[in-house]
Amino acid sequence: MPAAVKFKLRLLFLLLPQLFLLFPGLLRAENTSWHLVTRNHRDYLPLADFCAFYEFPSPTVNDNHRLSVKGPRGQITFEADSTRITYNGVCHYLSFPVLAEEGGWYVSRIDLAYFFEPLLRPAKIATDNPFKGVIIDPGHGGADNGAYSTQGGMEKTYTLDTAFRLERLLQSRNVTTVLTRRRDEFIPLEERARFGERYPDFLFVSIHFNSAGRGARGLETYAETPRGASSTSSEGSLRQSDFENVPGNEENPLNILLASSIHRRISNGLNPGDLEADRGVKRARFVVLKENPLPATLVEGGFLTNPLESRLIAQTAYRQKLAEFIADGIGDFLRSTKSPLAAAFRASFSEPNLEPGPPSSPPSAPAVLNIPTAPAVPEPAPEISTVPPAIPSDPTAMAPIPPAQQTQQPQQAQP
């Protein structure tokens, strides 16, 4: 028997026990009859069932390739045979493409469980975690310089500076913070992820800046790829290792909710109305996500290889705004999960006069940034020496959604 056939049969054998697991309560809930279908060995559900359950009216077909639904839970635009969707005006990527067939459109069961359900009904996420603080992970450091800016700066410098700014903002609201590094030193990726074992009631936010060709630009935010699902860059390719249980999958619903909350803030705040600069909420198996037991996300705050964005990133005002929007996204996440810590975020960091509560301190940098004519490589912000004591390791286990038929991607390198 050919090796490829053996591999497919083995995958089917692994998936069969899972067919009855995913969301049995959801599939029977609220008078919705779900009509499960199989496409390409994966479970799909009709978009009509999806709309009925989540109280969307009948979908409107914008053209042959797009379909929109709008209801009390927001607005979603689907693209035919694509993983790209727009949710409340912000780009996101599903694990599997939406199927457009003659008889209707279909969404994968995996995306229903690990994407739509957490975002559309965050209050339903089963968690007793009070969230006591935030771990901030400045990417790279030491011998690992990260990406190089067209302005002459290094990613490791900008990530540390942004991390200090985010820490000061959070501490100004009495939110406990931990940094994975406080100086220019190399910290292995696995060690960064292990901070979650020492601080089991925290969130984890990793800060990076991107690199690619000179034309690439914009912001993107990552969440861990669900077990058996395809990461965004893999384009649906599947490996047997993609079905392994990893610590990062323990908080799948919270992972995507945290990533989406932060990305909406940074995208709308730093690039308002610029759809091309919204590169979306994506899935990946970066080490700091895959090996992390906490709700975790990785933020790419712009491209150092893009001449325009590298000049912006070199400005302290830009990095201050990025930190403020990340902090606001954390606040949105905490409010969505009804965490007691959300009380510290009653006022926005980036727009203190638009929401109730006292203005944030220090004052926000101006929203419109003046690009300098000469490159400026800033010094890192001064270190903040106070590190909270270690919290006893008593991880709170969120009741994970049982995996259904799923597909995942090759291991990826940390950005």
Summary of the structure (lengths in Angstrom):
residues: 415
radius of gyration: 21.2
end to end distance: 39.4
largest distance: 69.7
contacts: 1426
relative contact order: 0.17
helix: 35%
strand: 20%
